[in-house]
């Protein structure tokens, strides 16, 4: 006897086998999702390293990026933003106020001052 063709019309799998196959398929999908996620993290970290190199090479870049972030926050949410100023920007103003206060105090005690007091440079 010679068999040339076999055709399967209907196959019923036991419930335990169906559940095992479903678990295996789910595990395979989770594995692929984790791999894709890890590849995305690797690309993101590489781009962040490049951005850090660019920002590190130009000091003003960080301040511009900070201002851009504040602009994005202001557009997304209508809220109060506390805007810290770098000491480098306000230090000349503080020194000027100290000089003005010292001059005013000297004028009250000693009369007009011909020159400003010398403050150590920071």
C-alpha positions in Angstrom: 0.0 0.0 0.0 1.3 3.4 -1.0 0.1 6.7 0.7 0.4 9.7 -1.6 -1.6 12.4 0.2 -2.8 13.0 3.8 -5.3 15.8 4.6 -6.1 16.9 8.1 -9.6 18.3 8.3 -10.1 19.1 12.0 -7.7 19.0 15.0 -8.7 19.5 18.5 -6.0 20.4 21.0 -6.5 19.8 24.7 -7.1 23.0 26.8 -3.8 22.6 28.7 -1.8 22.5 25.4 -3.7 25.6 24.1 -2.8 27.5 27.3 0.8 26.4 27.1 1.0 27.6 23.4 -0.6 30.9 24.4 1.9 31.4 27.2 4.8 30.6 24.9 3.5 33.1 22.3 3.0 35.8 24.9 6.5 35.2 26.3 7.9 35.6 22.7 6.0 38.9 22.3 7.2 40.2 25.6 10.8 39.2 24.6 10.5 41.2 21.3 9.0 44.2 23.1 11.9 44.2 25.6 14.5 44.0 22.9 12.8 46.9 21.0 12.7 48.9 24.2 16.3 48.2 25.0 17.4 49.3 21.5 15.4 52.5 21.9 17.1 53.2 25.3 20.5 52.6 23.7 19.8 55.1 20.9 18.4 57.6 23.3 21.5 57.4 25.6 23.7 57.8 22.6 21.9 60.9 21.5 21.9 62.3 25.0 25.7 61.8 25.1 26.0 63.8 21.9 23.8 66.5 23.2 25.8 66.8 26.4 29.0 67.1 24.4 27.5 70.0 22.4 26.0 71.7 25.4 29.3 71.3 27.3 31.3 72.9 24.5 29.1 76.1 24.5 28.2 77.5 27.9 25.3 79.7 26.6 23.7 76.6 25.0 22.5 75.3 28.4 20.9 78.6 29.3 19.1 78.7 25.9 17.9 75.1 26.4 16.6 76.0 29.8 14.7 79.0 28.3 13.3 76.7 25.6 12.1 74.3 28.2 10.4 77.1 30.1 8.7 78.2 26.9 7.4 74.7 26.3 6.1 74.4 29.9 4.3 77.8 29.6 2.6 76.7 26.4 1.4 73.4 27.8 0.2 74.6 31.2 -0.9 78.0 32.3 0.8 78.2 35.6 3.3 80.2 37.6 6.9 79.4 36.7 9.7 80.2 39.2 12.6 81.4 37.1 16.0 81.0 38.9 18.6 83.4 37.6 22.2 82.3 37.5 24.4 84.2 40.0 26.7 85.2 37.1 23.9 87.4 35.7 22.9 89.1 38.9 26.3 89.4 40.6 27.1 92.8 38.9 23.8 94.1 40.2 24.5 93.0 43.7 28.0 94.5 43.6 26.5 97.8 42.4 23.9 97.8 45.2 26.6 97.1 47.8 28.7 100.0 46.4 25.7 102.4 46.4 24.7 101.4 50.0 28.3 101.8 51.1 28.5 105.2 49.4 25.2 106.4 51.0 26.4 105.2 54.4 29.7 107.0 54.1 28.0 110.2 53.0 25.7 110.0 56.0 28.6 109.6 58.5 31.5 111.4 56.8 30.1 113.6 54.2 30.5 113.1 50.4 33.0 110.4 49.3 35.3 111.1 46.5 35.9 107.5 45.4 34.1 104.2 45.8 35.3 101.6 48.3 37.3 98.8 46.8 35.6 95.4 47.0 37.5 92.2 46.3 36.8 90.6 43.0 35.0 87.3 43.0 
